């Protein structure tokens, strides 16, 4: 789990800074049809997805 990408783009602050946080949260919660990104709504609440996005956008983990 290096956040450097693999099946999807790297999840680094430099790659995420221009993306709206709400869209990133929606991607986590609902997934992206036609891509390897599954929906996580059965495992995470929207508040938890928001927390993840906030951390990813502020260089967590260091």
N, C-alpha and C positions, 0 to 999 in steps of 0.2 A: 504494500500500500504506500507507494511513493507519490501519488497524485500526479505522476508524469504522463498519464494517458495510457492507452492500451487499446481497448475497444472504442474509447471515446477520447475527447480532447483532454489535455492536461488541466487539472483543477487547481491552477495556481492563481494568486491574486492578479498578476499581470494579465492573465487571459480572461479573468472574470470582471475586471473593474468597469468595463463599458456595458456589461449586461445588467438588466434590471433585476434586483434581488427577487421581486415577485415572480419573475419568469423562471429563475433558478429554483425557487421553492416549488413552483408548479411542476417543473421537470422531475424533481425528487418525488413529489407526492403522486403524480399521475403518469410518470414515465414519458417515453417518446415512442409512439407507435412506429413500427417499421425500422427501429434501431435496437441495439442491444440493451438500452436503458429501460428496465422494468419499473412499474409503479411500486412505490414503497408504502402506499397509504394503509395497507393492512398491518404494517409494522411500526410506522412513525406517524405522529400527529403533525398537523401543519406547523404548530409551534416548534416542534422538534426539528422539522425541516428548515424552518427559519433560523434556528440556532446554528445548524450545520452551515448554512449559507453565510451567516455572519462570521463564523469562525474561518471558513475558507477564504473569505474576502479580506481577512485581516492577518493573513500569513500564519494560520494555525494548521498543523503543528509546526513549530520552528525547529 
